[in-house]
């Protein structure tokens, strides 16, 4: 990162994202090698989508419940 002039914050986010996705990669490859190709493809797309929807959705729900500006 220092050689390319990339911010340490950006480097930390990239390493965190890679580390978070590596377990999913191993699981998906294992499922595909066992012959369940459709399940592996489904897991590739649904895992990250579910993660994003749950984490962002939960955060927005908590923020909305704490806010005094409810409609």
KETI-854758 format. One record per residue: residue in three letters; y, x, z of N, C-alpha, C, O in turn. Coordinates in steps of 0.2 Angstrom, whole numbers, plus 5000, padded with zeros to 4 digits. Each point is the difference from the previous one (the first is absolute). Last residue first. Layout:
BEGIN
    aa    n.Y    n.X    n.Z   ca.Y   ca.X   ca.Z    c.Y    c.X    c.Z    o.Y    o.X    o.Z
   ala      Y      X      Z      Y      X      Z      Y      X      Z      Y      X      Z
...
This chain:
BEGIN
    aa    n.Y    n.X    n.Z   ca.Y   ca.X   ca.Z    c.Y    c.X    c.Z    o.Y    o.X    o.Z
   unk   5045   4791   5056   5002   4995   4996   4997   4993   5003   5002   4995   4997
   unk   5003   5029   5017   4995   4996   4996   5003   4994   4997   5005   4997   5003
   unk   5005   5023   5010   5002   4997   4994   4995   4996   4996   5000   5000   4994
   unk   4998   5015   5026   5003   4993   5002   5002   4996   4994   5003   4995   5001
   unk   4976   5023   5001   5006   4999   4998   5003   4994   5002   4996   4995   5001
   unk   4981   5013   5002   5005   5003   5005   5007   4998   4998   5005   5001   5004
   unk   4978   4992   4982   4999   4997   5007   5005   5003   5005   5002   4996   5004
   unk   4997   5014   4974   5002   4993   5000   5000   4996   5006   5005   4997   5002
   unk   4985   5025   4997   5008   5000   4999   5003   4993   5000   5005   4999   5003
   unk   4971   5003   4997   5003   5002   5006   5008   5000   5000   5003   4998   5005
   unk   4986   4998   4975   4999   4994   5004   5003   5002   5007   5003   4995   5003
   unk   4997   5022   4981   5005   4995   4999   4999   4994   5004   5005   4997   5002
   unk   4979   5019   5000   5006   5003   5002   5006   4995   4999   5004   4999   5004
   unk   4974   4996   4988   5001   5000   5008   5006   5002   5002   5003   4997   5005
   unk   4993   5005   4972   5001   4993   5002   5000   4999   5008   5004   4996   5002
   unk   4992   5025   4988   5007   4998   4999   5001   4993   5002   5005   4998   5003
   unk   4974   5011   5000   5004   5004   5004   5007   4997   4998   5004   5000   5005
   unk   4979   4989   4983   4999   4999   5008   5005   5004   5004   5003   4998   5004
   unk   4996   5005   4972   5002   4993   5002   5000   4999   5007   5004   4996   5003
   unk   4989   5025   4989   5007   4999   4999   5002   4993   5002   5005   4999   5004
   unk   4972   5006   4996   5004   5004   5005   5007   4999   4999   5003   4999   5006
   unk   4983   4990   4979   5000   4997   5006   5004   5004   5005   5003   4997   5005
   unk   4996   5012   4974   5004   4994   5000   4999   4997   5007   5006   4997   5002
   unk   4981   5022   4994   5007   5001   5001   5004   4994   5000   5005   5000   5004
   unk   4972   4996   4993   5001   5004   5006   5008   5001   5001   5003   4999   5005
   unk   4988   4991   4975   5001   4996   5005   5002   5003   5007   5004   4998   5004
   unk   4990   5014   4975   5006   4996   4999   5002   4996   5007   5006   5000   5002
   unk   4974   5014   4996   5006   5004   4998   5006   4996   5000   5005   5003   5002
   unk   4975   4986   5002   5002   5003   5006   5006   5005   4998   5005   5001   5004
   unk   4984   4988   4979   5003   4995   5004   5004   5003   5006   5005   4999   5002
   unk   4981   5014   4985   5006   4999   4996   5004   4995   5004   5006   5001   5001
   unk   4973   5003   5007   5004   5006   5001   5007   4999   4997   5005   5002   5002
   unk   4978   4981   4996   5003   5001   5007   5004   5006   5000   5006   4999   5004
   unk   4983   4999   4976   5005   4994   5001   5003   5000   5007   5006   4999   5000
   unk   4976   5016   4995   5006   5002   4997   5006   4995   5001   5006   5002   5001
   unk   4971   5005   5010   5004   4994   5001   5007   5002   4997   5005   5000   5003
   unk   4976   5016   4999   4999   4995   4995   5005   4994   5000   4999   4995   4996
   unk   5000   5026   5017   4995   4996   5003   4999   4994   4995   4995   4996   5001
   unk   5023   5019   4996   4994   5004   4999   4993   4996   5002   4995   5001   4997
   unk   5027   4990   5007   4999   5000   4993   4993   5004   4998   4996   4998   4996
   unk   5012   5001   5026   4998   4993   4998   4998   5000   4993   4995   4997   4998
   unk   5014   5023   5011   4993   4999   5002   4998   4993   4998   4994   4999   4998
   unk   5028   5006   4997   4995   5004   4996   4993   4999   5002   4995   5000   4996
   unk   5022   4990   5016   5000   4997   4994   4995   5004   4995   4996   4997   4997
   unk   5009   5012   5025   4996   4993   5001   4999   4997   4993   4995   4998   4998
   unk   5019   5021   5003   4993   5002   5001   4995   4994   5001   4995   5000   4997
   unk   5029   4997   5000   4997   5003   4994   4992   5002   5001   4996   4998   4996
   unk   5017   4993   5022   4999   4995   4995   4996   5003   4994   4996   4997   4997
   unk   5012   5018   5019   4994   4997   5003   4998   4994   4995   4994   4999   4999
   unk   5026   5013   4996   4994   5004   4999   4994   4996   5002   4995   5001   4997
   unk   5028   4992   5006   4997   4997   4994   4993   5004   4999   4995   4998   4996
   unk   5021   5008   5021   4998   4993   5001   4996   4997   4995   4996   4996   5001
   unk   5013   5026   4997   4995   5000   5005   4998   4993   5002   4994   4999   5001
   unk   5023   5004   4983   4994   5003   4997   4994   4999   5006   4995   4999   4998
   unk   5027   4995   5008   4997   4995   4995   4993   5003   4998   4996   4996   4999
   unk   5016   5018   5015   4998   4994   5003   4997   4995   4996   4994   4998   5001
   unk   5016   5021   4989   4994   5002   5003   4997   4994   5004   4994   4999   5000
   unk   5027   4997   4990   4994   5001   4995   4994   5002   5003   4995   4998   4998
   unk   5024   5000   5016   4998   4994   4998   4994   5000   4994   4995   4996   5001
   unk   5015   5024   5007   4996   4997   5005   4998   4993   4998   4994   4998   5002
   unk   5020   5014   4984   4994   5003   5000   4995   4997   5005   4994   4999   4999
   unk   5029   4994   5000   4996   4997   4994   4993   5003   5000   4995   4997   4999
   unk   5020   5011   5017   4998   4993   5001   4996   4997   4995   4995   4997   5001
   unk   5013   5025   4997   4995   5000   5004   4998   4993   5002   4994   4998   5001
   unk   5018   5008   4975   5001   4999   5007   4994   4999   5005   4995   4998   4998
   unk   5007   5017   4979   4998   4993   5002   5002   4999   5007   4998   5005   5004
   unk   5003   5015   4980   5006   4997   5003   4999   4992   5002   5005   4996   5000
   unk   4979   5022   4991   5002   4995   4996   5007   4996   5002   5003   4997   4996
   unk   4986   5019   5018   5000   5004   4994   5004   4995   4994   5004   5002   4996
   unk   4990   4990   5026   5006   5004   5000   5001   5004   4993   5006   5001   4999
   unk   4975   4985   5004   5006   4996   5000   5006   5004   5000   5005   4999   4997
